[in-house]
Amino acid sequence: MQDMITGLIHHPYAPPEGFHAPQPGVFKASTVIFPNVAAMRSREWKDKTGYTYGLHGTPTTYVLEERLATLEGGLQCVLVPSGLAAIANVALAVLKTGDEVLIPDNAYGPSKALAAAELKDWGITHRYYDAMNPQDLRDKISAKTSLVWVEAAGSVTMEFPDLCELVRICKANNVLCALDNTWGAGIAFKPFDLAPGTGQGLGVDISVHALTKYPSGGGDVLMGSVVTRDANLHLKIKLTHMRLGLGVAGNDAELVLRALPSIMLRYRAHDMAARQLAVWCQSRPDFAQVLHPALAGSPGHAHWQALCDTGGAGNVGNAGNAANAANAANSGNAAGLFSVILKAKFTPGQVDAFCDALKLFKLGFSWGGPMSLVVPYDLASMRIAWPAYLARGTLVRFSIGLEAVTDLQADLAQALDAMAASR
Ligand SMILES: *Cc1c(COP(=O)(O)O)cnc(C)c1O
């Protein structure tokens, strides 16, 4: 007679097939069970024909991968435990000792840190280029260059490069081009079709995305994706992915799947609120510069317009703010981030007092969640050179959440008063 606990573990009940609901099921596994030895021996994990081990995919992660590939206009996708892991997965898949990787000087900071430490230790060199000067990229590509990173808009300083030109330079030199597409999120522009309707087929080779941000939307998940349109390149990335053990958990995949249907609405809402607040900041005397690619006068605005404001965006707008909506470059898509440079007369201590005085804006990294966030940056320590298009002063980046714009604006106003009163 079999023990009850054995019967519980090997329970024979299987629910009926044919269950359908708005969200896909959540499958969780390390072990995947094979029906027989032959199936175990002939297992294949390189494509989605079956299941082998939790690390290599479950129905839940397959579904999320396919949806993300669709979002970005790609054909293949791998999921990794963070956006930074996506960057590392790409680097380790395509770079080898003796190679060089070119990284924009305004890239996501930890991507530069990876190049400066692990990649360097493994004999992979890196150089930073000025993303706002395509000639600088042209000049820095050499026979050693195997990978070029691009990012639009730039991290923290929000300048928008001529992405099409940067990608054309990579193509002309036969160098792989990988985009950190976290800002665009597959919504602001299509990374694999940057010049739609021209028949140029202009696109990046690889798009990485910190799903931690807009796809998750909650500030409570860490995940990244690597999307491609080339089966061989995907396989290379997937092999590295397997050897490094970079799987994601079913519950985390579920959270992203649950948030994905509302990504367009959330992205647009963050975007509209950020533009209204950026325009308001422009009207304030405290700031030397407001950095937001959708604002006329912001570095790279014309490139943003050409790529992200092609007239196709749904003007969801904000019903309560018709006046702003009418004038504040309300078309196109631009995420929910912007930065300000406080006038040089404010000391770094006063800028800290400004950030500390904010009540609704919380001090914290990352973005894409419901809560507005603020980070003061020491730009001089982050760049090889202070770009000529940036005013001097302390930079503060805002990530706009989903709170009412009027409340956020009032919070900024009272914190500016507190800063003025501080010393
Ligand atoms: C947040 C972010 C990442 C890294 O994502 P994590 O999931 O936090 O590792 C990469 N690139 C950009 C542009 C980001 O904003």
The ligand as a Gaussian input file, in Angstrom:
#p B3LYP/6-31G(d) Opt

LIG

0 1
 C       17.526000      50.586000     -15.889000
 C       18.286000      50.523000     -17.142000
 C       19.059000      49.397000     -17.454000
 C       19.259000      48.241000     -16.511000
 O       18.105000      47.628000     -16.089000
 P       18.096000      46.801000     -14.718000
 O       16.962000      45.862000     -14.896000
 O       17.911000      47.788000     -13.616000
 O       19.400000      46.088000     -14.650000
 C       19.726000      49.399000     -18.660000
 N       19.646000      50.443000     -19.504000
 C       18.917000      51.529000     -19.228000
 C       18.873000      52.650000     -20.212000
 C       18.219000      51.616000     -18.034000
 O       17.523000      52.701000     -17.758000

